Amino acid sequence: MHQSDQDIRNRLLIARLPAMPQILLKLIAHLQADDAGMPELAALIAKDAGMTSKILGVANSSAYHRQGKVVSLEQSLVSLGTDMIKTLVISESVFQTFNSFPHSGSTDLRAFWKSSLSAAVMARALAKAMAYPHAEEAYLAGLLHNVGRLALLATAPKEYAFNFTARDDAALCAVEQRTLQITHAEAGAWLIERWHLDSFLADSVLYHHEPLARLEASHPLIRIVRLAHLLCCHADDAESITQAARLCALDEEVLETLIGSVARQVEQAAQHLGIDLAGADDIAVPPAFMPPPVDPVQQRLSDEVRNMVLVSEVGQTFARQQGETHLLEAITRSARILFDFETTVILLQNPTGHALVGVAAGEQQQRLAGFSIPLARGGPLAASALECQPAFLKRDMPALGIVEEQLFRILGTDSLVCLPLVAGQRSLGLLIGGVAAWQIPACQKREGFLRAFGNQAASALETAISARGAARRQLDHVAEEYREASRRVVHEVNNPLSIIKNYLSVLDHKLEKQEPVAGEMAILNEEIDRVGQLINGLADLQPVAAGGVTDSARVVDDVLRLFRATQFLPATVEVVTRMHDAPSEVEADADTLKQILLNLLKNAVEALPDGGRIEVTNRGHVNRDRRLYLELCVSDNGAGLSPEVLAKLFSPVRSSKEGAHHGLGLSIVHELVTRLHGVIGCRSSKAGTSFEILLPIPQPQSAAAASGALPAPGTTALSS
């Protein structure tokens, strides 16, 4: 028998079909014991709540109800009698078990169960007529004689759906053998053999289509089931029935009597069991269907088209996934569905490209989290990833290493399909599917489809990994901006904190002399508020300066008063202001302008360690790029700046001054001036350094109204 994807024998091995319930297995053993009586039967039934409920229900039905309600199991057993109890237990166990087969819920089973129930009743009647000692065993054999058809429907629904309802004859067996390489008689016998019964039950199922000439010396149970099948399914085949009856040593008169009682018993049994057989005889029973042979060229073309469509659909599914984790889950789920993988795992190359490591997707996530395969040490898995070639591994291959053996144990299979995930010319890792050994030839036939699937998965993974890298870079950028904002705030908070500290000293001195401190208290309040504003600005990486019109002369006076009162100005440094002989209003926030001037004056004082002169000058209006600005100049007569320092003046670089945040002051000044839509420049020579600030002036309302134009967003319209 060749191994292929149509090999139903192998598919039956992994179909996980329901096992026979324990109560039925124990009942069979009970029936085979010569000294077993009602007490033992009652004890067996009492252990199964569902079966007890069924016995009580039948005992209280109209067929057995006499006087008063039967409330105990013992009373029910007495009321029903041994034969009916055995029938109910056998039938209910079989129906419950096989109605849970896959696809049985979506298939009309009325005709199937009527045929099975009829064969069961007939087989028991034949057994009694032949004085066969195990009549209930014959009943069970008749009930199960066609259970192989249910097994084939569950295992191969696509191939067997039509023939499940086909006429049960030799032609059906021939079609099953050609299309599935197994008949329903063989499948049923195989299923029953798994129960390891000390009985000829499996043989009676296996040979119920056997030519009668071969059954002459067979076990009585085999001949009973063969005759029961003919009487119930082939009543028009008089010759075969006569021959089978002769094998059972029964004459025609006995058969006619039995046939007359079977229909009534089947109807009664179905009623007790709650099985609806209405309309079962009206269901069409077509002859078995044998599909025409497929042209191999046409089949190959059809497979290619189907694979192209599937690959396209898979690619769209992958593209819709949000995040790398969901994508990996979609890849493993799709692989299991498309290639019948029992389990699926993904190994991806680590960042250095030296090893394959397990990822958290698919099964066995915890064990795979620490799983690693060094690519340099060789082995079939490493070779598959490095050479970008699929590999099909079996547990008994001689070249397997420890990592391959580990994967076999983790996945619990005897064969592996290793599919490289290749994007372009680069292998991202491996998709590994666990399969049964008989599935390997089918997977090898679909190698082209496997490769296309791997390419789609790798392409989607590469996109997801790139997106992850971009997201990480974005996070790093935001983190760096936040760190920079933190350094800026710490740097700027030092100014008002130093002022507050010095003013507290002045305040203490004045309070000792009982002098008025209202002015100092006002300044302290202002500086404390400014500290709060600076810290609150940390929540916004790009804070927007408040607008409004500010008198720059008043801000300069406030800053100089702070410097003088807190001894920021050494006695050797002279500050001269020229502010009141020109217009001084600017469009700027007063606190922001104060922060700018504080930094510039501190830098100027630090540039005059041996003393000198600082000038703060209002140079009036300047027209720059058709906009009007007010020019403020803060200059000193220090030693000047070197060309290297001047070239990087407004960049946040480390200066030679002490402290963790020195070197940020001028970069903050530049940022604040820019935020006010202003411009700052610097001139420096051996004669000193001058910082020139251009701040936009308030726009006259009359000019704006006369022009009929609105300023562009983010800019200030200026008039000459």
Sequence and secondary structure as in RCSB ss.txt:
>XXXX:A:sequence
MHQSDQDIRNRLLIARLPAMPQILLKLIAHLQADDAGMPELAALIAKDAGMTSKILGVANSSAYHRQGKVVSLEQ
SLVSLGTDMIKTLVISESVFQTFNSFPHSGSTDLRAFWKSSLSAAVMARALAKAMAYPHAEEAYLAGLLHNVGRL
ALLATAPKEYAFNFTARDDAALCAVEQRTLQITHAEAGAWLIERWHLDSFLADSVLYHHEPLARLEASHPLIRIV
RLAHLLCCHADDAESITQAARLCALDEEVLETLIGSVARQVEQAAQHLGIDLAGADDIAVPPAFMPPPVDPVQQR
LSDEVRNMVLVSEVGQTFARQQGETHLLEAITRSARILFDFETTVILLQNPTGHALVGVAAGEQQQRLAGFSIPL
ARGGPLAASALECQPAFLKRDMPALGIVEEQLFRILGTDSLVCLPLVAGQRSLGLLIGGVAAWQIPACQKREGFL
RAFGNQAASALETAISARGAARRQLDHVAEEYREASRRVVHEVNNPLSIIKNYLSVLDHKLEKQEPVAGEMAILN
EEIDRVGQLINGLADLQPVAAGGVTDSARVVDDVLRLFRATQFLPATVEVVTRMHDAPSEVEADADTLKQILLNL
LKNAVEALPDGGRIEVTNRGHVNRDRRLYLELCVSDNGAGLSPEVLAKLFSPVRSSKEGAHHGLGLSIVHELVTR
LHGVIGCRSSKAGTSFEILLPIPQPQSAAAASGALPAPGTTALSS
>XXXX:A:secstr
   STT HHHHHHTS      HHHHHHHHHHT TT  HHHHHHHHHT HHHHHHHHHHHTSTTT  SS   SHHH
HHHHH HHHHHHHHHHHHHHHHHTTSTTSTTS  HHHHHHHHHHHHHHHHHHHHTT S HHHHHHHHHHTTHHHH
HHHHH HHHHTTGGGS  SHHHHHHHHHHHSS HHHHHHHHHHTT  SSSHHHHHHTTTS GGGGTTS HHHHHH
HHHHHHHH TT HHHHHHHHHHTT  HHHHHHHHHHHHHHHHHHHHHHT   TTGGGS            HHHHH
HHHHHHHHHHHHHHHHHHHT  SHHHHHHHHHHHHHHHH  SEEEEEEE TTSSEEEE S SS HHHHHT EEEG
GG  HHHHHHHHT  EEEETT TT  HHHHHHHHHHT SEEEEEEEEETTEEEEEEEEEE GGGHHHHHHTHHHH
HHHHHHHHHHHHHHHHHHHHHHHHHHHHHHHHHHHHHHHHHHHHHHHHHHHHHHHHHHHHHHTT   HHHHHHHH
HHHHHHHHHHHGGGSSS      EEEHHHHHHHHHHHHHHTT S TTEEEEEE TTS  EEES HHHHHHHHHHH
HHHHHHT TT EEEEEEEEEEEEETTEEEEEEEEEE SS   HHHHHTTTS    SSSSTTTT HHHHHHHHHHH
TT EEEEEEETTEEEEEEEEE    HHHHHHHT    TT      
